[in-house]
Amino acid sequence: MTNQDLIDALRAADAVQFGEFELSHGGTSEYYVDKYLFETEPDCLEAISEAFAERLAPDDKLGGVALGGVPLAAATSVAAGVPYVIARKQRKEYGTANLVEGRLEDGEEVVVVEDIVTTGTSLVEAVEALREAGATVERALVVVDREEGGRENVEDAGVEMEALVTASDLLDSQ
Protein backbone atom coordinates (compact mmCIF):
# COMPACT_ATOMS: atom_id res chain seq x y z
CA MET A 1 0.00 0.00 0.00
CA THR A 2 1.67 3.21 -1.14
CA ASN A 3 1.25 6.66 0.31
CA GLN A 4 -0.52 7.76 -2.87
CA ASP A 5 -2.91 4.77 -2.65
CA LEU A 6 -3.96 5.94 0.81
CA ILE A 7 -4.38 9.54 -0.32
CA ASP A 8 -6.47 8.32 -3.26
CA ALA A 9 -8.63 6.23 -0.90
CA LEU A 10 -9.20 9.21 1.41
CA ARG A 11 -10.14 11.38 -1.57
CA ALA A 12 -12.43 8.70 -3.06
CA ALA A 13 -14.29 8.64 0.26
CA ASP A 14 -14.64 12.46 0.02
CA ALA A 15 -12.92 12.63 3.41
CA VAL A 16 -10.65 15.56 2.47
CA GLN A 17 -12.67 18.76 2.29
CA PHE A 18 -11.72 22.38 1.70
CA GLY A 19 -13.32 25.52 3.12
CA GLU A 20 -13.40 27.13 6.59
CA PHE A 21 -13.63 24.59 9.42
CA GLU A 22 -13.51 24.80 13.20
CA LEU A 23 -11.38 22.05 14.75
CA SER A 24 -12.00 20.22 18.02
CA HIS A 25 -9.20 22.11 19.81
CA GLY A 26 -10.85 25.44 18.93
CA GLY A 27 -8.64 26.48 16.03
CA THR A 28 -9.72 26.86 12.43
CA SER A 29 -8.44 25.31 9.22
CA GLU A 30 -8.85 25.69 5.48
CA TYR A 31 -9.16 21.92 5.15
CA TYR A 32 -10.82 19.14 7.08
CA VAL A 33 -10.30 15.39 7.11
CA ASP A 34 -13.64 13.78 7.98
CA LYS A 35 -12.81 10.59 9.88
CA TYR A 36 -16.42 9.48 9.80
CA LEU A 37 -16.38 9.43 6.02
CA PHE A 38 -13.15 7.45 5.72
CA GLU A 39 -13.98 5.08 8.58
CA THR A 40 -17.45 4.21 7.25
CA GLU A 41 -16.45 3.69 3.62
CA PRO A 42 -15.44 0.00 3.24
CA ASP A 43 -12.76 0.44 0.56
CA CYS A 44 -11.05 3.24 2.44
CA LEU A 45 -11.30 1.44 5.80
CA GLU A 46 -9.84 -1.67 4.19
CA ALA A 47 -6.93 0.30 2.70
CA ILE A 48 -6.17 1.88 6.07
CA SER A 49 -6.43 -1.38 8.01
CA GLU A 50 -4.15 -3.15 5.52
CA ALA A 51 -1.60 -0.35 5.78
CA PHE A 52 -1.70 -0.57 9.58
CA ALA A 53 -1.49 -4.39 9.45
CA GLU A 54 1.69 -4.17 7.35
CA ARG A 55 3.30 -2.27 10.20
CA LEU A 56 2.48 -4.80 12.93
CA ALA A 57 4.25 -7.85 14.28
CA PRO A 58 2.24 -11.06 14.78
CA ASP A 59 2.39 -10.71 18.58
CA ASP A 60 1.31 -7.06 18.71
CA LYS A 61 -1.90 -6.04 20.42
CA LEU A 62 -3.82 -2.98 19.29
CA GLY A 63 -5.37 -0.22 21.34
CA GLY A 64 -8.13 1.81 19.75
CA VAL A 65 -8.74 5.35 20.93
CA ALA A 66 -12.48 5.88 21.50
CA LEU A 67 -14.29 6.88 19.35
CA GLY A 68 -12.47 7.24 16.03
CA GLY A 69 -9.75 4.68 16.70
CA VAL A 70 -12.20 1.87 17.48
CA PRO A 71 -13.30 1.02 13.90
CA LEU A 72 -9.66 1.29 12.84
CA ALA A 73 -8.58 -1.10 15.60
CA ALA A 74 -11.39 -3.53 14.79
CA ALA A 75 -10.68 -3.59 11.05
CA THR A 76 -6.92 -3.83 11.62
CA SER A 77 -7.45 -6.60 14.16
CA VAL A 78 -9.21 -8.65 11.49
CA ALA A 79 -6.68 -7.75 8.75
CA ALA A 80 -3.65 -8.59 10.92
CA GLY A 81 -5.15 -11.36 13.04
CA VAL A 82 -4.21 -9.61 16.29
CA PRO A 83 -6.43 -8.73 19.26
CA TYR A 84 -7.32 -5.23 20.40
CA VAL A 85 -8.54 -3.27 23.38
CA ILE A 86 -10.44 0.01 23.55
CA ALA A 87 -9.21 3.02 25.53
CA ARG A 88 -12.21 5.02 26.72
CA LYS A 89 -12.11 8.79 27.17
CA GLN A 90 -13.81 8.41 30.56
CA ARG A 91 -14.23 5.53 32.95
CA LYS A 92 -17.73 4.17 32.61
CA GLU A 93 -19.79 4.58 35.77
CA TYR A 94 -21.62 1.26 35.61
CA GLY A 95 -20.88 -2.43 35.20
CA THR A 96 -17.14 -3.03 35.46
CA ALA A 97 -16.28 0.71 35.46
CA ASN A 98 -13.39 0.05 33.08
CA LEU A 99 -11.31 2.70 31.38
CA VAL A 100 -9.87 0.05 29.06
CA GLU A 101 -12.22 -2.51 27.50
CA GLY A 102 -11.10 -5.96 26.37
CA ARG A 103 -8.47 -8.37 27.64
CA LEU A 104 -5.23 -6.74 28.72
CA GLU A 105 -2.50 -8.49 30.67
CA ASP A 106 -0.21 -6.52 32.96
CA GLY A 107 2.93 -5.51 31.03
CA GLU A 108 1.44 -6.38 27.63
CA GLU A 109 2.72 -4.27 24.73
CA VAL A 110 0.03 -2.30 22.91
CA VAL A 111 0.30 -0.36 19.64
CA VAL A 112 -2.25 2.44 19.71
CA VAL A 113 -4.19 3.34 16.54
CA GLU A 114 -5.80 6.72 16.00
CA ASP A 115 -7.54 8.48 13.14
CA ILE A 116 -6.26 12.08 13.04
CA VAL A 117 -3.66 13.78 15.21
CA THR A 118 -3.72 17.55 15.54
CA THR A 119 -2.50 18.37 19.06
CA GLY A 120 -2.15 14.72 20.11
CA THR A 121 -4.19 15.22 23.30
CA SER A 122 -6.62 12.33 22.72
CA LEU A 123 -3.83 9.97 21.79
CA VAL A 124 -1.72 10.90 24.82
CA GLU A 125 -4.75 10.48 27.12
CA ALA A 126 -5.38 7.01 25.64
CA VAL A 127 -1.72 6.09 26.15
CA GLU A 128 -1.97 7.20 29.78
CA ALA A 129 -5.17 5.17 30.29
CA LEU A 130 -3.56 2.08 28.77
CA ARG A 131 -0.44 2.50 30.88
CA GLU A 132 -2.58 2.99 33.99
CA ALA A 133 -4.27 -0.32 33.14
CA GLY A 134 -0.87 -2.03 33.00
CA ALA A 135 0.02 -1.86 29.30
CA THR A 136 3.38 -0.95 27.85
CA VAL A 137 2.86 1.58 25.06
CA GLU A 138 5.76 2.71 22.89
CA ARG A 139 4.21 3.00 19.40
CA ALA A 140 1.22 4.65 17.77
CA LEU A 141 -0.08 4.38 14.21
CA VAL A 142 -2.25 7.21 12.92
CA VAL A 143 -4.02 7.78 9.63
CA VAL A 144 -3.34 11.53 9.29
CA ASP A 145 -0.84 13.76 11.08
CA ARG A 146 -2.08 17.35 10.66
CA GLU A 147 1.48 18.50 11.54
CA GLU A 148 0.28 20.96 14.18
CA GLY A 149 2.39 19.83 17.13
CA GLY A 150 0.71 16.50 17.82
CA ARG A 151 3.71 14.38 16.90
CA GLU A 152 5.89 16.30 19.34
CA ASN A 153 3.33 15.93 22.15
CA VAL A 154 2.97 12.21 21.51
CA GLU A 155 6.74 11.72 21.40
CA ASP A 156 7.09 13.75 24.62
CA ALA A 157 4.88 11.04 26.18
CA GLY A 158 7.48 8.45 25.16
CA VAL A 159 5.57 7.12 22.14
CA GLU A 160 6.93 6.77 18.62
CA MET A 161 4.23 7.95 16.20
CA GLU A 162 3.98 6.79 12.59
CA ALA A 163 1.46 8.49 10.30
CA LEU A 164 0.20 6.88 7.10
CA VAL A 165 -0.12 10.35 5.56
CA THR A 166 0.60 13.90 6.66
CA ALA A 167 -1.22 17.14 6.00
CA SER A 168 1.61 18.06 3.62
CA ASP A 169 0.99 14.84 1.68
CA LEU A 170 -2.73 15.58 1.39
CA LEU A 171 -2.32 19.23 0.46
CA ASP A 172 0.48 18.59 -2.03
CA SER A 173 -1.65 16.05 -3.89
CA GLN A 174 -4.74 18.20 -4.44
Buried (B, 14 or more C-beta within 10 A) or exposed (E): BEEEEBBBBBBBBEBBEEEEBEBEEEEEBEBBBBBEBBBEBEEBBBBBBBBBBEBBEEEBBBBBBBBBBBBBBBBBBEBBEBBBBBBBEEEEEEEEEBBBBBEBEEEBBBBBBBBBBBBBBBBBBBBBBBBEBEBEBEBBBBBBBBBBEBBEBBEEBEBEBEBBBBBEBBEEBE
